[in-house]
Amino acid sequence: MNQYPGVIGRKLGMTQIFAEDGTVVPCTVVESNAIVIGKRTKEKDGYDALIVGTGELKEKHTSKAAARCASSAAAPSSRPVTKSGRS
């Protein structure tokens, strides 16, 4: 179970929401385009995890290993963020 839940994305800015009683609540606007770019399994790697990526990378900024991973996953080259769901 994740101890630190949250949203992975890029901050676009701030806005505000007005409650029914008239108070103003500040809110952050986040663009989340996270995709799963890899999977680790207990049988092959010894643990279970998902590798999550966000945003696209230019081909010149992508390593050969990341390009192979993206081509096998049929996903665009993206910036790897974290391994989540490890158990």
N, C-alpha and C positions, 0 to 999 in steps of 0.2 A: 504494500500500500504506500502510495506517495505521501510523504510527510509535508511537502511543500508544493501544493497544487498552484497552478498559475496558467498564464497564457503566454505562448511563445509567438512573438511577432515584432512589428516595427511601430513605434509610437508615431502617430500622425499629428496629434495635438490634444488640446483640451476643449471641453464643452461643459455645459451646465444643464441640470435638470431641475425643474421646479416641482416641488412636492405639493400635495393638495392643500397643506396648511400654509403654503407660501414660502417655505424655506427653500434655499438654493443649495443643491448638492453638486460639488465639482466632480467631473468624470473625465477619465482619460480615454481617448479614441485610439484603438490599436488595430492595425491591419494584420491579420493572422492568416498566412498561407503556408502553414506547416504541412509537410508530407512525409510519409514514411519512406526512407531511402534504403533501409537495410533491416535485416532481422537476424538475430542470433538465437540459436536453439540449444537446448540443454544437451541433445545428442551430439551435436557437432562441436560446440564451443564450450560446453560445461555450464552454461547459464542461459537464461531467457532474457532477451532485451530487444527493444526496437531502437533503430537509429533514425532520428528525426532530423529533417533538413528544412530550411526556410530560405526563400529568395533564390534567384538564379545566379549562376556564376558564368562569366565569359569562359570560352574554351581555353584561353591562354592562362587563366587563373585556376584551372582545374588540374589536379595532379592525375597521373596516369591511373593510379589505384582508384581514385574517386570516379574517374571516367568509366572504368570497367564496372564498378559497382552500379553506377547510374544506368549503364547500357543493359546490364543484366536485370535491373529492376524496371526497365522501360519507363524511367522517370528522367526529367531533365536534370542536368548537373546543378546541384544546389549546395548551399553552404551547410555542412553538417553542424548540428547544434548540440545534441546530447544523446546519451543512451538512457532510455527510460524503461521502467517496468522490469528492472533487473531483479531476479530472485534467486 
